[in-house]
Amino acid sequence: MSYVIEQKIKGKIYLYKVDSYWDKDKKQARQKRVYLGPKDGKQKTPLKMALSRLTTHNYGNIFFLKEQIKQLGLLDLLQKTYPDNYNEILALAMYEVSEGSPSYLFPCWVEEQSLPEVKQLGSSGISALYESLGRDQKSRDYFMKEWIKRRNPIEGVYYDITSISSYSTKIDFIEWGYNRDKERLPQINMGVVCDMKSGLPVYYRMHPGSIVDVTTLRNCIKYLQAYSIQNIIMILDRGFCSTANILDMSSRENQIRFIQPLSFSLKKVKELILKNKKELSKTATTFICNQEILHHVTDKITFEDTICDVHIFYNEKAELDQRHKFLAELLNIEKTIKKCKTKTEFDSSIQNHIPEKYQQYFKWTTRLKSIEKDIAKIDEYLANLGYFVVATNEKTDKITLLEYYRNRDTVEKIFDVMKNEMDGNRLRVHCGYNADGKLLVKFIALIIYMHISQQMKKAKLFDKVSLKEMLNEFKKIKITHIESFDPIISEITKKNKKLFAGLKIELPS
């Protein structure tokens, strides 16, 4: 803690800057004094002249973020990959993590932070930096390869895809396709691979908006192998279920271990459920996992000449809950659309007022000129409630397999963070190179964000504070620069001390 004192000597008043500190050897508080000069009411004292050039910035949040970046090894990696721009790239990533606001507000944010090493960037400067990063494919590939190398050994990965909407018409990859956010806009698709053990994103790739998930897996495997990710287990979503993908992963060239939930649209899956339904109702098949009672049996499934193990799970409680919710929703919808007197009214009501997932369960009968529930489709849906079928070539027990799959929500959290915490639900750029550069910065920001989340989870801090609330709390730690004097760090609140202690980070000094 620093402050200025006045001392009277032989009738004159002199000013001293005092720094208090703790002497570890003597185990007592000590003081260090620096002479500033005489106090003179007629002339400006050295202190007053210095105060006229005083600047104060947010320090605690930047100190914390830089510590995380060092822990991850990102500072060293970005210095090697982008020696001319690494400070600005990291500042943009820190801005994404802490604020998640549009890029045009970045210059205002930088002015308030303790980032003297960062160049001044206006909107045009940020756009130019994004374009430069986007054009430099070689450096992006180097960054990805080195980042993966630092995460090795990677034992398993989660892979999924999300849609990012855009108004731009000048980006080749922006196309119409299945939009996961139900937005009526063209889009670009972003595939992300996440390390199963650390929960950190390790790789990403862009796809045209019209490309469906299932077709991206083959090239994803090739890229992972090119980046030296081999002998891994891939945990996938049901959207990647296809015979071609299972055969690709099982082939001699790839030999990838996988956990693939199977779609109920496959005839073989329906037959497996029907075959094992009686066995799954027996008490002998029950087990408990995370306070949840389940039934489980194993079987085999064949895809051409490839035979895979199948794990079939059944949850009685989930079936009852899902059945009640589904039927209640259907009955409420039926009340709404029963008022329709013509097919035109029915079509309009279905499109504008009924959730997409429920639209298929109603039909218009021309003969009776009325609305009916599609009983066959409803019964087919109800028959599969509570069941979960997984194909795998990994020899593992049922509980481990369930934990592997359920932890795949890590990659869904990454998408949620990007879209809702980092203003990433829309791509606000007007050319392909800018999009590539901006998404690289977002990928780096996601690495930092997920790393902090993991630390907070271990320290059980989420019960007390959110990530952004914590960073805002850290902003209370200021740093003041007075010309010709050492920087002065403000007092640290009790709450900040507890947060730093929980994260096992030494307080800034």
Summary of the structure (lengths in Angstrom):
residues: 509
radius of gyration: 29.8
end to end distance: 9.7
largest distance: 112.3
contacts: 1490
relative contact order: 0.13
helix: 46%
strand: 23%
